[in-house]
Amino acid sequence: MALRALRRYHSRRMKAKAKRVYPDWPRSYKVADYLACCSCSMCRNVRRQQFRPAWERLTWQERNALLRYREGLEE
């Protein structure tokens, strides 16, 4: 598939998704490029939560890597 055709395909796909996500909006196709959740604490972006200690702001993947590293040092 050519690059232009691929871009058009993805554009149509995202506009259809925007219509499903925001069915009441008459111009929902305008937000098709911005469907990702925001970075507020309600959307659960752990790095943006200000009232948590620093170790709780790590993602699960980072926590697991840190745990493996600490266990490796103990052996």
Backbone as XML, in Angstrom:
<?xml version="1.0"?>
<chain id="A" units="angstrom">
  <residue number="1" name="MET">
    <atom name="N" x="0.847" y="-1.171" z="0.000"/>
    <atom name="CA" x="0.000" y="0.000" z="0.000"/>
    <atom name="C" x="0.893" y="1.234" z="0.000"/>
  </residue>
  <residue number="2" name="ALA">
    <atom name="N" x="0.579" y="2.186" z="-0.823"/>
    <atom name="CA" x="1.382" y="3.401" z="-0.909"/>
    <atom name="C" x="1.215" y="4.234" z="0.359"/>
  </residue>
  <residue number="3" name="LEU">
    <atom name="N" x="2.178" y="5.082" z="0.600"/>
    <atom name="CA" x="2.152" y="5.880" z="1.823"/>
    <atom name="C" x="0.925" y="6.794" z="1.889"/>
  </residue>
  <residue number="4" name="ARG">
    <atom name="N" x="0.586" y="7.415" z="0.795"/>
    <atom name="CA" x="-0.568" y="8.311" z="0.794"/>
    <atom name="C" x="-1.857" y="7.533" z="1.072"/>
  </residue>
  <residue number="5" name="ALA">
    <atom name="N" x="-1.977" y="6.368" z="0.473"/>
    <atom name="CA" x="-3.157" y="5.534" z="0.699"/>
    <atom name="C" x="-3.214" y="5.068" z="2.153"/>
  </residue>
  <residue number="6" name="LEU">
    <atom name="N" x="-2.061" y="4.759" z="2.720"/>
    <atom name="CA" x="-2.022" y="4.344" z="4.121"/>
    <atom name="C" x="-2.448" y="5.485" z="5.044"/>
  </residue>
  <residue number="7" name="ARG">
    <atom name="N" x="-1.950" y="6.687" z="4.768"/>
    <atom name="CA" x="-2.366" y="7.849" z="5.570"/>
    <atom name="C" x="-3.860" y="8.083" z="5.463"/>
  </residue>
  <residue number="8" name="ARG">
    <atom name="N" x="-4.409" y="7.955" z="4.279"/>
    <atom name="CA" x="-5.851" y="8.157" z="4.100"/>
    <atom name="C" x="-6.643" y="7.076" z="4.825"/>
  </residue>
  <residue number="9" name="TYR">
    <atom name="N" x="-6.157" y="5.850" z="4.774"/>
    <atom name="CA" x="-6.825" y="4.755" z="5.467"/>
    <atom name="C" x="-6.865" y="5.018" z="6.967"/>
  </residue>
  <residue number="10" name="HIS">
    <atom name="N" x="-5.719" y="5.402" z="7.542"/>
    <atom name="CA" x="-5.662" y="5.665" z="8.973"/>
    <atom name="C" x="-6.520" y="6.874" z="9.346"/>
  </residue>
  <residue number="11" name="SER">
    <atom name="N" x="-6.560" y="7.857" z="8.476"/>
    <atom name="CA" x="-7.404" y="9.025" z="8.739"/>
    <atom name="C" x="-8.877" y="8.628" z="8.791"/>
  </residue>
  <residue number="12" name="ARG">
    <atom name="N" x="-9.328" y="7.822" z="7.831"/>
    <atom name="CA" x="-10.723" y="7.354" z="7.844"/>
    <atom name="C" x="-11.018" y="6.511" z="9.068"/>
  </residue>
  <residue number="13" name="ARG">
    <atom name="N" x="-10.054" y="5.658" z="9.431"/>
    <atom name="CA" x="-10.237" y="4.778" z="10.584"/>
    <atom name="C" x="-10.356" y="5.585" z="11.877"/>
  </residue>
  <residue number="14" name="MET">
    <atom name="N" x="-9.520" y="6.582" z="12.053"/>
    <atom name="CA" x="-9.556" y="7.392" z="13.264"/>
    <atom name="C" x="-10.793" y="8.283" z="13.321"/>
  </residue>
  <residue number="15" name="LYS">
    <atom name="N" x="-11.255" y="8.756" z="12.178"/>
    <atom name="CA" x="-12.483" y="9.543" z="12.159"/>
    <atom name="C" x="-13.683" y="8.689" z="12.528"/>
  </residue>
  <residue number="16" name="ALA">
    <atom name="N" x="-13.687" y="7.440" z="12.082"/>
    <atom name="CA" x="-14.775" y="6.527" z="12.462"/>
    <atom name="C" x="-14.719" y="6.226" z="13.959"/>
  </residue>
  <residue number="17" name="LYS">
    <atom name="N" x="-13.521" y="6.096" z="14.500"/>
    <atom name="CA" x="-13.394" y="5.852" z="15.931"/>
    <atom name="C" x="-13.857" y="7.061" z="16.724"/>
  </residue>
  <residue number="18" name="ALA">
    <atom name="N" x="-13.542" y="8.258" z="16.243"/>
    <atom name="CA" x="-13.988" y="9.479" z="16.924"/>
    <atom name="C" x="-15.512" y="9.565" z="16.932"/>
  </residue>
  <residue number="19" name="LYS">
    <atom name="N" x="-16.143" y="9.121" z="15.864"/>
    <atom name="CA" x="-17.608" y="9.113" z="15.841"/>
    <atom name="C" x="-18.169" y="8.121" z="16.851"/>
  </residue>
  <residue number="20" name="ARG">
    <atom name="N" x="-17.471" y="7.006" z="17.059"/>
    <atom name="CA" x="-17.935" y="6.033" z="18.055"/>
    <atom name="C" x="-17.711" y="6.538" z="19.480"/>
  </residue>
  <residue number="21" name="VAL">
    <atom name="N" x="-16.573" y="7.216" z="19.704"/>
    <atom name="CA" x="-16.247" y="7.697" z="21.044"/>
    <atom name="C" x="-17.126" y="8.880" z="21.425"/>
  </residue>
  <residue number="22" name="TYR">
    <atom name="N" x="-17.355" y="9.786" z="20.491"/>
    <atom name="CA" x="-18.160" y="10.983" z="20.734"/>
    <atom name="C" x="-19.365" y="10.989" z="19.796"/>
  </residue>
  <residue number="23" name="PRO">
    <atom name="N" x="-20.370" y="10.164" z="20.043"/>
    <atom name="CA" x="-21.494" y="10.076" z="19.101"/>
    <atom name="C" x="-22.380" y="11.326" z="19.094"/>
  </residue>
  <residue number="24" name="ASP">
    <atom name="N" x="-22.372" y="12.099" z="20.170"/>
    <atom name="CA" x="-23.240" y="13.273" z="20.250"/>
    <atom name="C" x="-22.632" y="14.510" z="19.602"/>
  </residue>
  <residue number="25" name="TRP">
    <atom name="N" x="-21.350" y="14.481" z="19.321"/>
    <atom name="CA" x="-20.698" y="15.644" z="18.737"/>
    <atom name="C" x="-20.914" y="15.645" z="17.228"/>
  </residue>
  <residue number="26" name="PRO">
    <atom name="N" x="-21.453" y="16.731" z="16.677"/>
    <atom name="CA" x="-21.652" y="16.743" z="15.223"/>
    <atom name="C" x="-20.336" y="16.826" z="14.443"/>
  </residue>
  <residue number="27" name="ARG">
    <atom name="N" x="-19.309" y="17.393" z="15.026"/>
    <atom name="CA" x="-18.009" y="17.514" z="14.347"/>
    <atom name="C" x="-16.944" y="16.700" z="15.075"/>
  </residue>
  <residue number="28" name="SER">
    <atom name="N" x="-17.255" y="15.482" z="15.394"/>
    <atom name="CA" x="-16.311" y="14.642" z="16.134"/>
    <atom name="C" x="-15.070" y="14.307" z="15.314"/>
  </residue>
  <residue number="29" name="TYR">
    <atom name="N" x="-15.158" y="14.406" z="14.011"/>
    <atom name="CA" x="-14.007" y="14.089" z="13.157"/>
    <atom name="C" x="-12.850" y="15.047" z="13.391"/>
  </residue>
  <residue number="30" name="LYS">
    <atom name="N" x="-13.110" y="16.213" z="13.986"/>
    <atom name="CA" x="-12.041" y="17.181" z="14.224"/>
    <atom name="C" x="-11.109" y="16.750" z="15.356"/>
  </residue>
  <residue number="31" name="VAL">
    <atom name="N" x="-11.577" y="15.889" z="16.245"/>
    <atom name="CA" x="-10.727" y="15.430" z="17.344"/>
    <atom name="C" x="-10.137" y="14.053" z="17.065"/>
  </residue>
  <residue number="32" name="ALA">
    <atom name="N" x="-10.210" y="13.599" z="15.843"/>
    <atom name="CA" x="-9.738" y="12.256" z="15.503"/>
    <atom name="C" x="-8.240" y="12.093" z="15.747"/>
  </residue>
  <residue number="33" name="ASP">
    <atom name="N" x="-7.475" y="13.162" z="15.664"/>
    <atom name="CA" x="-6.032" y="13.068" z="15.883"/>
    <atom name="C" x="-5.660" y="13.128" z="17.360"/>
  </residue>
  <residue number="34" name="TYR">
    <atom name="N" x="-6.632" y="13.413" z="18.238"/>
    <atom name="CA" x="-6.342" y="13.637" z="19.649"/>
    <atom name="C" x="-7.196" y="12.734" z="20.540"/>
  </residue>
  <residue number="35" name="LEU">
    <atom name="N" x="-7.288" y="11.458" z="20.241"/>
    <atom name="CA" x="-8.134" y="10.553" z="21.002"/>
    <atom name="C" x="-7.423" y="9.930" z="22.201"/>
  </residue>
  <residue number="36" name="ALA">
    <atom name="N" x="-6.163" y="10.182" z="22.383"/>
    <atom name="CA" x="-5.452" y="9.610" z="23.520"/>
    <atom name="C" x="-5.928" y="10.272" z="24.802"/>
  </residue>
  <residue number="37" name="CYS">
    <atom name="N" x="-5.871" y="9.532" z="25.901"/>
    <atom name="CA" x="-6.295" y="10.109" z="27.169"/>
    <atom name="C" x="-5.289" y="11.176" z="27.596"/>
  </residue>
  <residue number="38" name="CYS">
    <atom name="N" x="-5.753" y="12.104" z="28.389"/>
    <atom name="CA" x="-4.881" y="13.200" z="28.809"/>
    <atom name="C" x="-3.951" y="12.736" z="29.929"/>
  </residue>
  <residue number="39" name="SER">
    <atom name="N" x="-3.154" y="13.622" z="30.457"/>
    <atom name="CA" x="-2.162" y="13.247" z="31.454"/>
    <atom name="C" x="-2.583" y="13.653" z="32.860"/>
  </residue>
  <residue number="40" name="CYS">
    <atom name="N" x="-3.868" y="13.832" z="33.108"/>
    <atom name="CA" x="-4.308" y="14.200" z="34.454"/>
    <atom name="C" x="-4.342" y="12.967" z="35.345"/>
  </residue>
  <residue number="41" name="SER">
    <atom name="N" x="-4.507" y="13.183" z="36.639"/>
    <atom name="CA" x="-4.490" y="12.065" z="37.576"/>
    <atom name="C" x="-5.714" y="11.176" z="37.415"/>
  </residue>
  <residue number="42" name="MET">
    <atom name="N" x="-6.811" y="11.697" z="36.895"/>
    <atom name="CA" x="-8.003" y="10.886" z="36.697"/>
    <atom name="C" x="-7.790" y="9.878" z="35.575"/>
  </residue>
  <residue number="43" name="CYS">
    <atom name="N" x="-6.936" y="10.207" z="34.621"/>
    <atom name="CA" x="-6.646" y="9.277" z="33.530"/>
    <atom name="C" x="-5.543" y="8.301" z="33.903"/>
  </residue>
  <residue number="44" name="ARG">
    <atom name="N" x="-5.033" y="8.403" z="35.103"/>
    <atom name="CA" x="-4.109" y="7.453" z="35.688"/>
    <atom name="C" x="-2.721" y="7.461" z="35.069"/>
  </residue>
  <residue number="45" name="ASN">
    <atom name="N" x="-2.250" y="8.624" z="34.666"/>
    <atom name="CA" x="-0.854" y="8.718" z="34.265"/>
    <atom name="C" x="-0.040" y="8.848" z="35.543"/>
  </residue>
  <residue number="46" name="VAL">
    <atom name="N" x="0.685" y="7.817" z="35.912"/>
    <atom name="CA" x="1.327" y="7.773" z="37.218"/>
    <atom name="C" x="2.409" y="8.832" z="37.375"/>
  </residue>
  <residue number="47" name="ARG">
    <atom name="N" x="2.994" y="9.266" z="36.313"/>
    <atom name="CA" x="4.063" y="10.255" z="36.429"/>
    <atom name="C" x="3.541" y="11.647" z="36.779"/>
  </residue>
  <residue number="48" name="ARG">
    <atom name="N" x="2.283" y="11.917" z="36.504"/>
    <atom name="CA" x="1.725" y="13.250" z="36.734"/>
    <atom name="C" x="1.017" y="13.391" z="38.076"/>
  </residue>
  <residue number="49" name="GLN">
    <atom name="N" x="0.977" y="12.343" z="38.858"/>
    <atom name="CA" x="0.289" y="12.415" z="40.139"/>
    <atom name="C" x="1.209" y="13.032" z="41.165"/>
  </residue>
  <residue number="50" name="GLN">
    <atom name="N" x="0.862" y="14.228" z="41.611"/>
    <atom name="CA" x="1.765" y="15.025" z="42.434"/>
    <atom name="C" x="1.791" y="14.593" z="43.898"/>
  </residue>
  <residue number="51" name="PHE">
    <atom name="N" x="0.726" y="14.015" z="44.394"/>
    <atom name="CA" x="0.619" y="13.772" z="45.817"/>
    <atom name="C" x="1.044" y="12.364" z="46.218"/>
  </residue>
  <residue number="52" name="ARG">
    <atom name="N" x="1.781" y="11.715" z="45.367"/>
    <atom name="CA" x="2.297" y="10.387" z="45.671"/>
    <atom name="C" x="3.796" y="10.469" z="45.886"/>
  </residue>
  <residue number="53" name="PRO">
    <atom name="N" x="4.337" y="9.569" z="46.698"/>
    <atom name="CA" x="5.796" y="9.530" z="46.845"/>
    <atom name="C" x="6.470" y="9.156" z="45.528"/>
  </residue>
  <residue number="54" name="ALA">
    <atom name="N" x="7.735" y="9.421" z="45.441"/>
    <atom name="CA" x="8.465" y="9.228" z="44.183"/>
    <atom name="C" x="8.451" y="7.772" z="43.730"/>
  </residue>
  <residue number="55" name="TRP">
    <atom name="N" x="8.544" y="6.818" z="44.662"/>
    <atom name="CA" x="8.575" y="5.408" z="44.249"/>
    <atom name="C" x="7.240" y="4.949" z="43.712"/>
  </residue>
  <residue number="56" name="GLU">
    <atom name="N" x="6.126" y="5.607" z="44.074"/>
    <atom name="CA" x="4.823" y="5.232" z="43.547"/>
    <atom name="C" x="4.561" y="5.842" z="42.168"/>
  </residue>
  <residue number="57" name="ARG">
    <atom name="N" x="5.386" y="6.754" z="41.754"/>
    <atom name="CA" x="5.219" y="7.368" z="40.431"/>
    <atom name="C" x="5.854" y="6.533" z="39.326"/>
  </residue>
  <residue number="58" name="LEU">
    <atom name="N" x="6.475" y="5.438" z="39.697"/>
    <atom name="CA" x="7.075" y="4.565" z="38.693"/>
    <atom name="C" x="5.993" y="3.708" z="38.047"/>
  </residue>
  <residue number="59" name="THR">
    <atom name="N" x="6.199" y="3.377" z="36.790"/>
    <atom name="CA" x="5.273" y="2.478" z="36.115"/>
    <atom name="C" x="5.532" y="1.051" z="36.605"/>
  </residue>
  <residue number="60" name="TRP">
    <atom name="N" x="4.616" y="0.156" z="36.305"/>
    <atom name="CA" x="4.781" y="-1.234" z="36.736"/>
    <atom name="C" x="6.022" y="-1.861" z="36.123"/>
  </residue>
  <residue number="61" name="GLN">
    <atom name="N" x="6.305" y="-1.508" z="34.910"/>
    <atom name="CA" x="7.487" y="-2.066" z="34.254"/>
    <atom name="C" x="8.758" y="-1.586" z="34.954"/>
  </residue>
  <residue number="62" name="GLU">
    <atom name="N" x="8.791" y="-0.316" z="35.338"/>
    <atom name="CA" x="9.959" y="0.209" z="36.041"/>
    <atom name="C" x="10.075" y="-0.395" z="37.436"/>
  </residue>
  <residue number="63" name="ARG">
    <atom name="N" x="8.943" y="-0.606" z="38.103"/>
    <atom name="CA" x="8.977" y="-1.234" z="39.426"/>
    <atom name="C" x="9.524" y="-2.653" z="39.347"/>
  </residue>
  <residue number="64" name="ASN">
    <atom name="N" x="9.076" y="-3.412" z="38.357"/>
    <atom name="CA" x="9.567" y="-4.783" z="38.205"/>
    <atom name="C" x="11.059" y="-4.810" z="37.889"/>
  </residue>
  <residue number="65" name="ALA">
    <atom name="N" x="11.514" y="-3.892" z="37.053"/>
    <atom name="CA" x="12.939" y="-3.835" z="36.717"/>
    <atom name="C" x="13.763" y="-3.476" z="37.948"/>
  </residue>
  <residue number="66" name="LEU">
    <atom name="N" x="13.269" y="-2.547" z="38.760"/>
    <atom name="CA" x="13.970" y="-2.163" z="39.984"/>
    <atom name="C" x="14.011" y="-3.316" z="40.977"/>
  </residue>
  <residue number="67" name="LEU">
    <atom name="N" x="12.918" y="-4.060" z="41.073"/>
    <atom name="CA" x="12.874" y="-5.220" z="41.957"/>
    <atom name="C" x="13.866" y="-6.284" z="41.512"/>
  </residue>
  <residue number="68" name="ARG">
    <atom name="N" x="13.908" y="-6.555" z="40.214"/>
    <atom name="CA" x="14.877" y="-7.542" z="39.691"/>
    <atom name="C" x="16.324" y="-7.098" z="39.954"/>
  </residue>
  <residue number="69" name="TYR">
    <atom name="N" x="16.568" y="-5.800" z="39.799"/>
    <atom name="CA" x="17.903" y="-5.264" z="40.034"/>
    <atom name="C" x="18.297" y="-5.429" z="41.499"/>
  </residue>
  <residue number="70" name="ARG">
    <atom name="N" x="17.386" y="-5.095" z="42.409"/>
    <atom name="CA" x="17.694" y="-5.224" z="43.833"/>
    <atom name="C" x="17.902" y="-6.681" z="44.236"/>
  </residue>
  <residue number="71" name="GLU">
    <atom name="N" x="17.090" y="-7.588" z="43.680"/>
    <atom name="CA" x="17.261" y="-9.006" z="43.979"/>
    <atom name="C" x="18.590" y="-9.519" z="43.424"/>
  </residue>
  <residue number="72" name="GLY">
    <atom name="N" x="19.002" y="-8.988" z="42.315"/>
    <atom name="CA" x="20.297" y="-9.383" z="41.736"/>
    <atom name="C" x="21.462" y="-8.928" z="42.585"/>
  </residue>
  <residue number="73" name="LEU">
    <atom name="N" x="21.330" y="-7.771" z="43.246"/>
    <atom name="CA" x="22.391" y="-7.293" z="44.112"/>
    <atom name="C" x="22.504" y="-8.119" z="45.390"/>
  </residue>
  <residue number="74" name="GLU">
    <atom name="N" x="21.366" y="-8.640" z="45.858"/>
    <atom name="CA" x="21.374" y="-9.417" z="47.096"/>
    <atom name="C" x="22.015" y="-10.782" z="46.916"/>
  </residue>
  <residue number="75" name="GLU">
    <atom name="N" x="21.998" y="-11.306" z="45.714"/>
    <atom name="CA" x="22.544" y="-12.660" z="45.493"/>
    <atom name="C" x="24.032" y="-12.683" z="45.453"/>
  </residue>
</chain>
